Amino acid sequence: MKEVGYAEAIDTNRPMPRKKAEPKLDHIRVTPAENGGHVVEHHFESGPEMRYKEPESHVFGKSEGSKLMAHLVEHLGIEDGSKKEEEKEKEE
């Protein structure tokens, strides 16, 4: 058996493995919770070029409707109209 040095053994010239892409948000599921509020689940895309990521769950209580809506606006990129109202106020 041929003896080789450390640098040869680890083969520093070989191509580095590509990092798998971070999962992207695929969809959000909102379901009623037992406490009268809602559970929001973030589901991510997965495939051969992406790592699998478990869905993330967020629980909002019965009295947290405004927090739930703010969460959805943030993650879905929905405009809630507040920016338009602020622009109108600046124009006046």
N, C-alpha and C positions, 0 to 999 in steps of 0.2 A: 504494500500500500504506500502510495506516494505521500510524503509529508508536505503540507502547505502552510504558509504563514497566515496570520490572523486576517490581514487585509484581503488575501486571496480567498480565504474561507468564507468571508461575508460578502464577497463580490460587490464592492462599492460602485461598480459601473452598471449594475443591472437597473432597469427602469423601476422607479418607485411605483407601488400600487396606487391607483387612483382612489381618492377619497370618495365615498358614496355621498351623493347629494343629500342635503337636509330635507326631510319631508315637508311638503307644502300642505297648507290647509285645503282639504277637499270639500268638506261640508260641515255644517253645524246642525246638531239635532237638539231640539228643545222638547222636553217631556214634562208632564206634571209630576210633582214630587208629593210624597206622603204628607208633608207638613203644610200643604196648600200652596207652596211656591213652585219653583221649576228647577229642573236639572238641565244644564247646558253641556253638551258633549262636543268637543272639537275632534273631528275625524280627519286623519291625514292620508295623503296619497302614499302608495307604496308600490314598489316594483323592483326589477332587477338592478336598477341604478340608484335606488333609494333604500335607506334603512327603514325597517318597520318601526313605527312609533305607536304605542298604545294611545287610545283616545284619552284626552284630558277632560275631566269632569269638574264642573263648577256648579255649586248649589246656591240658589237664591231663595230666601224665605218669602212667605206670603206678603210681607210688607215691603219687599225690596224690588218692586216693579221698576222703579226708575233706575236702579243699579243694573238690573237685567237688561233694560233697553240700552243703557250706556255701554254695556259690555258687547251687545250685539252690534251697535253702531261702530264701535272701535274695531272689532274683528272682521266685520263684513264690509267695512269701508262705505257704509251708508251715510249720506248727508242727511242730517236731521232737521235742516232748515235754520238752525241757530246762526250759522255763518251768514246766511242771506239777511236775516234780521239785523245782525250786527253791521253789515255793509249799508243797509238802508239808514240806520241810525247815524252812521258816519257821514253819509251824503247830506243829511238834513242839517 
